[in-house]
Amino acid sequence: MTRRGLLMTAGWLLAAVITAGAGTVALDVVGAGILGPQNQPLSQDDVARALETVPTTTTPVAPTPTSSSAPAPRGLTVPGGSVVAKCTGDQVELMSWSPAPGYRTDDVSRGPAATASVKFKDGGTENLTVVTCRDGEPHAETVADEGHHGRG
C-alpha cells in the first residue's frame, strides 16, 4: 500500500469516528431534552398532582334515539313467502318481498298506506297477505284462496 492510500484510509477512519461521535452527542441532547427535563417521564405522584389541578365537570349524555323516532323494518314469514315491512305512524310500507320456492308474486300494493298487500301464487293456491300496523309494528294476515285458478 502506498503512502497516499494510507493517508486516505486514515482520513476515512477519522471522518467515521467524528461522525459517530457527533451522532452520539446529538442523541444524548435529544434524549435529555434541549431545554431541560420536560421530556422526562412523570412519576405516579407527578400524575396524581397534575390530576388534582384539573377541574372536573360533567357533561350530560345525549339520549339515544328510540325505535319510534326511526322505524325499523321487520321481516315477516307468511304462507307462500316472506315480506319486510315498516310502520311510520299508522302507515305501513312493504320494503321487499320474496316468494317461497314454487311460488310467484302478483298484485303488489307496497304503500305507504293504511294497508299494504302482496299475493303469493303457486299452481293452484293464491295467498293474499295484507300487512297493517299495530302498536307501531307491522302485522301480516294471510287469506288462502284455493281453487281460484280453474280447479274444480
Secondary structure, 3 states (H helix, E strand, C coil): CCHHHHHHHHHHHHHHHHHHHHHHHHHHHHHHCCCCHHHCCCCHHHHHHHHHCCCCCCCCCCCCCCCCCCCCCEEEEECCEEEEEEEECCEEEEEEEEECCCCEEEEEECCCECCEEEEEECCCEEEEEEEEEECCEEEEEEEEEECCCCCC
